[in-house]
């Protein structure tokens, strides 16, 4: 079953960004798309994850799984770790990747863990 990696495209990483320059969140999305989604993962842009003080932000969701919001992602440094974490998440039934199997950025930069929706 496919899971979704949501990427906030409006994140500024707490920095002023000229109006005509791509925002760091949009750069993160482009870098993730260029690297390619792991099997079972789709990458979807979103306009805001309401965690502006922690940008760049991403969220992982999937049917019947716990959802996560992660912050302080860097568009140049964290792409490989984000995709590795997304792949591990996609391989779970419930979204709970064992602590030691998560990339360090997913251990240290989690902003929220949200229970699965009941059906």
HELIX and SHEET records of a PDB file:
HELIX    1   1 UNK A   24  UNK A   35  1                                  12    
HELIX    2   2 UNK A   52  UNK A   54  5                                   3    
HELIX    3   3 UNK A   79  UNK A   90  1                                  12    
HELIX    4   4 UNK A   99  UNK A  101  5                                   3    
HELIX    5   5 UNK A  104  UNK A  108  1                                   5    
SHEET    1   A 5 UNK A  41  UNK A  46  0                                        
SHEET    2   A 5 UNK A   3  UNK A   8  1                                        
SHEET    3   A 5 UNK A  58  UNK A  61 -1                                        
SHEET    4   A 5 UNK A  67  UNK A  70 -1                                        
SHEET    5   A 5 UNK A 110  UNK A 114 -1                                        
END                                                                             
